[in-house]
């Protein structure tokens, strides 16, 4: 028997994130802190390591976060073909 739908979906998402390492990403999750904007630093198994610019909680910004693929509800990666993710902080 082949891979389940969920296994194929997870594999595809991991591959897409790996292919776009170094790019900016917007992620919404089910759990606190719910929102991340940052750069994809690396992929470790089914975890995305981010250099986080912005979250819903300012004291958690400017740090490295690891987000489990299963907890991601929605994501958008800047690829140069679509809209850019806005910078929400003054620099």
C-alpha positions in Angstrom: 0.0 0.0 0.0 1.3 3.5 -0.9 1.5 6.6 1.2 -1.6 8.1 2.8 -3.0 11.4 1.6 -1.7 13.1 4.8 1.8 11.7 4.3 1.9 12.9 0.7 0.6 16.4 1.8 3.2 16.7 4.6 6.0 15.6 2.2 4.9 18.2 -0.3 4.8 21.0 2.2 8.2 20.1 3.6 9.6 20.0 0.1 8.0 23.4 -0.7 9.5 25.0 2.4 12.9 23.4 1.8 12.9 24.7 -1.8 12.2 28.2 -0.5 14.7 28.4 2.3 16.0 32.0 2.8 12.7 33.5 1.7 10.2 35.5 3.8 7.1 33.6 4.9 3.8 34.5 6.6 2.4 31.6 8.8 -0.9 31.3 10.7 -1.1 28.5 13.3 -3.8 27.0 15.5 -1.7 27.7 18.7 -0.2 30.7 20.4 1.4 32.9 19.2 -0.8 32.3 16.1 1.1 34.4 13.5 4.7 34.5 12.3 6.4 36.6 9.7 10.1 35.9 9.1 12.7 34.1 7.0 12.8 30.3 6.5 16.2 29.4 8.0 16.1 25.6 7.7 13.9 22.5 7.7 14.5 19.8 10.3 12.4 16.7 9.5 8.8 18.2 9.7 9.7 21.4 11.5 10.3 24.8 9.9 13.0 26.9 11.6 12.3 30.6 11.3 14.2 33.9 11.9 11.1 35.7 13.2 10.6 39.4 12.4 7.0 39.8 13.6 4.5 37.8 15.7 1.3 38.7 17.5 3.3 39.2 20.7 6.1 41.8 20.3 8.3 40.3 23.1 8.6 37.1 21.1 10.0 38.8 18.0 13.6 38.8 16.8 14.1 35.2 17.9 14.4 31.9 16.2 11.2 29.8 16.3 10.6 26.2 15.3 7.1 25.6 13.9 5.7 22.1 13.3 4.3 21.6 9.8 1.1 20.0 11.3 0.3 23.2 13.3 0.4 25.4 10.2 -3.1 26.4 9.1 -2.2 28.9 6.4 1.1 30.0 4.9 2.4 32.3 2.1 6.0 32.4 0.9 7.4 35.3 -1.1 8.6 33.7 -4.3 9.1 36.9 -6.4 6.0 36.0 -8.5 3.2 37.3 -6.3 2.6 40.0 -3.7 5.3 40.8 -1.1 4.6 40.3 2.6 4.4 43.7 4.2 7.0 44.8 6.8 4.9 45.5 9.9 7.6 47.1 12.0 9.3 50.4 11.7 13.1 49.9 11.2 
